Amino acid sequence: MTKTIKTDILVIGGGLSGCMAAINAADHGAKVAIMEKSHTERSGAAGTGNDHFWFYDPEIHEPRGWTIPDMVRDIAFDGEYGKTKGGLMDQELLEIVAEGTKAAVDRLESWGVQFKYDKIYPWNLQYDTPEGEKKYRIVPQFQSEWDTLNYDGRDIKHRLTEQCLKRGVNIFNRVAGTGLLTQDGRVIGATGVNMRTGEFHVFQAKAVILATGMDQWRLFKPRNGNWFNSQSPPYITGDGEAMAIRAGAEVFILQAVKTQHNGFQYWRNIMRSSPAATTCYPAGRLVNAEREVMIKHPAAREPMRKYRQNVEDSVAEGKTPFYLDWTDAEEEEIQYALWAYGNEGLCWALREIMKDLDIDFRTHMIELELEEPGRPTGGFLAPLVDLDLRTSLDGLFACSPIQFAGEVAAPTYTVLGWRSGEKAAEFVKDVPDAELNAEQVASEEKRVLEPINVDEGRTWQEVNEELNQIMEEYKKYVAGFNPPGKKDKMSLIGLQNTLDLLGKLKMVKMKANDPHELVRCNEVMNLIDVGILMVKAAFEPDQFKRGSWFLGKIEDGEAKFRLEPIRIKYPSKEDQ
């Protein structure tokens, strides 16, 4: 059974960015629909909550000598986060994000998300306001200035869903996007499938906004052996990226690299949230087996090289394992951190598990997972957009995934989602309706539904596991056994083998026994398409050229690549 929907703007993905895009597009007079694989009230990376939001407020930060250019330069180059990116950042988009964060906070607060409080604490930034006015709880994070808010973000997605419905946005929950529909190089709609009923959906739209999230979580073998034990939602599987690739959009490609530093985010063997990151501020500290402090707190702006050395020395001296330690914290600090846990990701669930197991931060240290440096980690890709969030395809906008434009966090996608909705609404005002190509729709329906229509085939899990193994080999050749960019004969043979294996895997038939498995099969098909383009790109000599975006697309069935210089508006102070 097929369902056809006509709308001005289709948003694929109902996370933070997708909901913001839909709300603003509707505010600009467009008829809007959202196609969301999960449910907008709890979908996306913020679906289980968010407790921190970096922002820039001129009234607070200008008197402290912190400017928008300072923030952009810090996130792109000079700060501890910026040093991990090495300039691989769209500074012009980042500037738009930084300038838009204050308005985003005000907007969210008007919708019922609490950002200001009667009480702030000694570990919050102390700043002046008129007497009786509530204040932000501002804490240090990775930037070089106090510019991150703690807030009640547990139900942020619920609030955004309310705003979408208030504006008449047509939300199609449990419908997974499968492909873009085009006409003469212009995107005119998309298809999807309901993961509960199996009903095929055809959306006719004047513009499409990709907001499916920036991750291809199941493309690579999970470190802990479980796809669904991950901080990122495991259903963010490169769907938007694969749809963009198949339609011919240009994407930026980041190849596999090696991790740069020792990191602590997760409890031992539990990676569903990041309770050892900044959310435990100010109570937590990271210690070794002899309670020597490795990091006085994850929010402390200590050079990564400093705590990396501390960790390496402890490993060499046998002072392991490492722990999250709140046992010396004051009660008020513990209560504050527990409040933050109640809003961030699944930290609130860990807090409830601790209650059930009679584990108390006041008396128990929690063992941590050590993310060792030098470990090959997978690359990824995303559509390249301009300052109006337009991709290389007419009628296709994207706000998540896109190239790096700030920390991969709530402020970036909240602001860019809002902007994409406005720009798409402006675009559709003068765009005529386009007739869908019945042959194209039928071909896509056949491709998408094949796993549930065939008599036999492999399970999606089996194919996903084989894909993981192939991509692990790719990582070794690109970032493991050989340094990035090295093109010795054995590496090239190995890469060709991985590409051949991916080609064979793409031809394997999968069998779905119900609509849920059908969507999982389509996720794996999407991941294979992403993996193929990524491995093809690995043969190119300029893939790691500093100061450039490495771009690729499929044109006339062939992969084509090029470099695009990264525009540097605010150079690193270290280079001046």
Secondary structure in CASP SS format (residue, H / E / C, confidence):
PFRMAT SS
TARGET T0000
AUTHOR 0000-0000-0000
METHOD secondary structure of the structure
MODEL  1
M C 1.00
T E 1.00
K E 1.00
T E 1.00
I E 1.00
K E 1.00
T E 1.00
D E 1.00
I E 1.00
L E 1.00
V E 1.00
I E 1.00
G C 1.00
G C 1.00
G C 1.00
L H 1.00
S H 1.00
G H 1.00
C H 1.00
M H 1.00
A H 1.00
A H 1.00
I H 1.00
N H 1.00
A H 1.00
A H 1.00
D H 1.00
H C 1.00
G C 1.00
A C 1.00
K C 1.00
V E 1.00
A E 1.00
I E 1.00
M E 1.00
E E 1.00
K C 1.00
S C 1.00
H C 1.00
T C 1.00
E C 1.00
R C 1.00
S C 1.00
G C 1.00
A C 1.00
A C 1.00
G C 1.00
T C 1.00
G C 1.00
N C 1.00
D C 1.00
H E 1.00
F E 1.00
W E 1.00
F C 1.00
Y C 1.00
D C 1.00
P H 1.00
E H 1.00
I H 1.00
H H 1.00
E H 1.00
P H 1.00
R H 1.00
G C 1.00
W C 1.00
T C 1.00
I H 1.00
P H 1.00
D H 1.00
M H 1.00
V H 1.00
R H 1.00
D H 1.00
I H 1.00
A H 1.00
F H 1.00
D H 1.00
G C 1.00
E H 1.00
Y H 1.00
G H 1.00
K H 1.00
T H 1.00
K H 1.00
G C 1.00
G C 1.00
L C 1.00
M C 1.00
D C 1.00
Q H 1.00
E H 1.00
L H 1.00
L H 1.00
E H 1.00
I H 1.00
V H 1.00
A H 1.00
E H 1.00
G H 1.00
T H 1.00
K H 1.00
A H 1.00
A H 1.00
V H 1.00
D H 1.00
R H 1.00
L H 1.00
E H 1.00
S H 1.00
W C 1.00
G C 1.00
V C 1.00
Q C 1.00
F C 1.00
K E 1.00
Y E 1.00
D C 1.00
K C 1.00
I C 1.00
Y C 1.00
P C 1.00
W C 1.00
N C 1.00
L C 1.00
Q C 1.00
Y C 1.00
D C 1.00
T C 1.00
P C 1.00
E C 1.00
G C 1.00
E C 1.00
K C 1.00
K E 1.00
Y E 1.00
R E 1.00
I E 1.00
V E 1.00
P C 1.00
Q C 1.00
F C 1.00
Q C 1.00
S C 1.00
E C 1.00
W C 1.00
D C 1.00
T E 1.00
L E 1.00
N E 1.00
Y C 1.00
D C 1.00
G C 1.00
R C 1.00
D C 1.00
I H 1.00
K H 1.00
H H 1.00
R H 1.00
L H 1.00
T H 1.00
E H 1.00
Q H 1.00
C H 1.00
L H 1.00
K H 1.00
R C 1.00
G C 1.00
V C 1.00
N E 1.00
I E 1.00
F E 1.00
N E 1.00
R C 1.00
V E 1.00
A E 1.00
G E 1.00
T E 1.00
G E 1.00
L E 1.00
L E 1.00
T E 1.00
Q E 1.00
D C 1.00
G C 1.00
R E 1.00
V E 1.00
I E 1.00
G E 1.00
A E 1.00
T E 1.00
G E 1.00
V E 1.00
N E 1.00
M C 1.00
R C 1.00
T C 1.00
G C 1.00
E C 1.00
F E 1.00
H E 1.00
V E 1.00
F E 1.00
Q E 1.00
A E 1.00
K E 1.00
A E 1.00
V E 1.00
I E 1.00
L E 1.00
A C 1.00
T C 1.00
G C 1.00
M C 1.00
D C 1.00
Q E 1.00
W H 1.00
R H 1.00
L H 1.00
F C 1.00
K C 1.00
P C 1.00
R C 1.00
N C 1.00
G C 1.00
N C 1.00
W C 1.00
F C 1.00
N C 1.00
S C 1.00
Q C 1.00
S C 1.00
P C 1.00
P C 1.00
Y C 1.00
I C 1.00
T E 1.00
G C 1.00
D H 1.00
G H 1.00
E H 1.00
A H 1.00
M H 1.00
A H 1.00
I H 1.00
R H 1.00
A H 1.00
G C 1.00
A C 1.00
E C 1.00
V E 1.00
F E 1.00
I E 1.00
L E 1.00
Q C 1.00
A C 1.00
V E 1.00
K E 1.00
T C 1.00
Q C 1.00
H C 1.00
N C 1.00
G E 1.00
F C 1.00
Q C 1.00
Y C 1.00
W E 1.00
R C 1.00
N C 1.00
I E 1.00
M C 1.00
R C 1.00
S C 1.00
S C 1.00
P C 1.00
A C 1.00
A C 1.00
T H 1.00
T H 1.00
C H 1.00
Y C 1.00
P C 1.00
A C 1.00
G C 1.00
R E 1.00
L E 1.00
V E 1.00
N C 1.00
A C 1.00
E C 1.00
R C 1.00
E C 1.00
V E 1.00
M E 1.00
I E 1.00
K C 1.00
H C 1.00
P C 1.00
A C 1.00
A C 1.00
R C 1.00
E C 1.00
P C 1.00
M H 1.00
R H 1.00
K H 1.00
Y H 1.00
R H 1.00
Q H 1.00
N H 1.00
V H 1.00
E H 1.00
D H 1.00
S H 1.00
V H 1.00
A H 1.00
E C 1.00
G C 1.00
K C 1.00
T C 1.00
P C 1.00
F C 1.00
Y E 1.00
L E 1.00
D E 1.00
W C 1.00
T C 1.00
D C 1.00
A C 1.00
E C 1.00
E H 1.00
E H 1.00
E H 1.00
I H 1.00
Q H 1.00
Y H 1.00
A H 1.00
L H 1.00
W H 1.00
A H 1.00
Y H 1.00
G C 1.00
N C 1.00
E C 1.00
G C 1.00
L C 1.00
C H 1.00
W H 1.00
A H 1.00
L H 1.00
R H 1.00
E H 1.00
I H 1.00
M H 1.00
K H 1.00
D H 1.00
L C 1.00
D C 1.00
I C 1.00
D C 1.00
F C 1.00
R C 1.00
T C 1.00
H C 1.00
M C 1.00
I E 1.00
E E 1.00
L E 1.00
E C 1.00
L C 1.00
E E 1.00
E C 1.00
P C 1.00
G C 1.00
R C 1.00
P E 1.00
T E 1.00
G C 1.00
G C 1.00
F E 1.00
L E 1.00
A E 1.00
P E 1.00
L C 1.00
V C 1.00
D C 1.00
L C 1.00
D C 1.00
L C 1.00
R E 1.00
T C 1.00
S C 1.00
L C 1.00
D E 1.00
G C 1.00
L E 1.00
F E 1.00
A E 1.00
C C 1.00
S C 1.00
P C 1.00
I C 1.00
Q C 1.00
F C 1.00
A C 1.00
G C 1.00
E C 1.00
V C 1.00
A C 1.00
A H 1.00
P H 1.00
T H 1.00
Y H 1.00
T H 1.00
V H 1.00
L H 1.00
G H 1.00
W H 1.00
R H 1.00
S H 1.00
G H 1.00
E H 1.00
K H 1.00
A H 1.00
A H 1.00
E H 1.00
F H 1.00
V H 1.00
K C 1.00
D C 1.00
V C 1.00
P C 1.00
D C 1.00
A C 1.00
E C 1.00
L C 1.00
N C 1.00
A H 1.00
E H 1.00
Q H 1.00
V H 1.00
A H 1.00
S H 1.00
E H 1.00
E H 1.00
K H 1.00
R H 1.00
V H 1.00
L H 1.00
E H 1.00
P H 1.00
I H 1.00
N H 1.00
V C 1.00
D C 1.00
E C 1.00
G C 1.00
R E 1.00
T C 1.00
W H 1.00
Q H 1.00
E H 1.00
V H 1.00
N H 1.00
E H 1.00
E H 1.00
L H 1.00
N H 1.00
Q H 1.00
I H 1.00
M H 1.00
E H 1.00
E H 1.00
Y H 1.00
K H 1.00
K H 1.00
Y H 1.00
V H 1.00
A H 1.00
G H 1.00
F C 1.00
N C 1.00
P C 1.00
P C 1.00
G C 1.00
K C 1.00
K C 1.00
D C 1.00
K H 1.00
M H 1.00
S H 1.00
L H 1.00
I H 1.00
G H 1.00
L H 1.00
Q H 1.00
N H 1.00
T H 1.00
L H 1.00
D H 1.00
L H 1.00
L H 1.00
G H 1.00
K H 1.00
L H 1.00
K H 1.00
M H 1.00
V C 1.00
K C 1.00
M E 1.00
K C 1.00
A C 1.00
N C 1.00
D C 1.00
P H 1.00
H H 1.00
E H 1.00
L H 1.00
V H 1.00
R H 1.00
C H 1.00
N H 1.00
E H 1.00
V H 1.00
M H 1.00
N H 1.00
L H 1.00
I H 1.00
D H 1.00
V H 1.00
G H 1.00
I H 1.00
L H 1.00
M H 1.00
V H 1.00
K H 1.00
A H 1.00
A C 1.00
F C 1.00
E C 1.00
P C 1.00
D C 1.00
Q C 1.00
F C 1.00
K C 1.00
R C 1.00
G C 1.00
S E 1.00
W E 1.00
F E 1.00
L E 1.00
G E 1.00
K E 1.00
I E 1.00
E E 1.00
D C 1.00
G C 1.00
E E 1.00
A E 1.00
K E 1.00
F E 1.00
R E 1.00
L E 1.00
E E 1.00
P E 1.00
I C 1.00
R C 1.00
I C 1.00
K C 1.00
Y C 1.00
P C 1.00
S C 1.00
K H 1.00
E H 1.00
D H 1.00
Q C 1.00
END
